[in-house]
Amino acid sequence: MALRWYSNVIETTDVVRLARWWADALDWDVIYETDDESVVIPKWAQELGERLTFHQFPPGLVFVRVDHEKATKNRIHMDLAPHTSDDRDAEIARLEGLGARRIDVGQGPDVSWTVLADIDGNEFCVLSSRHE
C-alpha cells in the first residue's frame, strides 16, 4: 500500500492573508478558512472530486497559525513551472504584482530558475517552462 501525498502545511501568523495569496498565485480555490487554518486546492480537483479516487486526489496547501514570524531559510520549498505556451517572465511579473519578491539564496547568476519569496518570506522557485 502506498501513501498519498495529502498536503503541504505552511505556518504563518496570518492564515487568511497567506492562503488567499497562494490561491491567487496558483489560481486555486480556498475550500476552508478560519483564523487558525485555511486549505487551498486546485480548481480542477473540486470539479473532478467525485470521480477521483483517494490516491488520485492532488495534494493541497494547508495554512496554520503560529505566533512567531519566519526566521530562517526554508528547508523545503515549492518549484513552480509555467507551461511552454506561457510567458515565464510575465508569470514572474504577475507574482511580483501580487507581492512576491526576488531573493538571493546563493543560487548564482546562471541558473534556469528564479527564486522568489511570498508575502510571508517563504521561498519558492519559478522554473523554466515545461511541457504538459
C-alpha positions, 0 to 999 in steps of 0.5 A: 500500500502506498501513501498519498501525498495529502498536503503541504502545511505552511505556518504563518501568523496570518492564515487568511492573508497567506492562503488567499495569496497562494490561491491567487498565485496558483489560481486555486480555490480556498475550500476552508478558512478560519483564523487558525487554518485555511486549505487551498486546492486546485480548481480542477480537483473540486470539479473532478472530486467525485470521480477521483479516487483517494490516491488520485486526489492532488495534494493541497496547501494547508495554512496554520497559525503560529505566533512567531514570524519566519526566521530562517531559510526554508528547508523545503520549498515549492518549484513552480513551472509555467507551461511552454505556451506561457510567458515565464517572465510575465508569470514572474511579473504577475507574482511580483504584482501580487507581492512576491519578491526576488531573493538571493539564496546563493543560487548564482547568476546562471541558473534556469530558475528564479527564486522568489519569496511570498508575502510571508518570506517563504521561498519558492522557485519559478522554473523554466517552462515545461511541457504538459 
